[in-house]
Amino acid sequence: MDGATLIMRLLPMIALITTIGVAGWVFTTWLRIRHGYPLDGAWGQAIYPQKDQEAAERIKLLTSENAQLRAELGSVKDRLETIERIVTDQPSKLAREIEQLQ
């Protein structure tokens, strides 16, 4: 078997391996973009998504809203706990507690 025949037999395999590698790179880049991960430049610096003032302000507002919603959820949980206690307690015990408050 001479060199030309060997190259002709290896060429399809080399093309297939190269195609799989490029397709994998494109797929992982697409996944990173889709899920919001930063893309890396040639020297490892993040190039996407770029953080600007508007994005930082939006993050700040969302963080504030999240804290408010968590506080409200805690309040609702406390109220629900009280209601569950009232509903599940015996009526006579509830009546005694109400009388003690008066």
Secondary structure, DSSP 8 states (H G I E B T S, - for coil): --HHHHHHHHHHHHHHHHHHHHHHHHHHHHHHHHTT--EE-TTS-EEES---HHHHHHHHHHHHHHHHHHHHHHHHHHHHHHHHHHHHS-HHHHHHHHHHH-
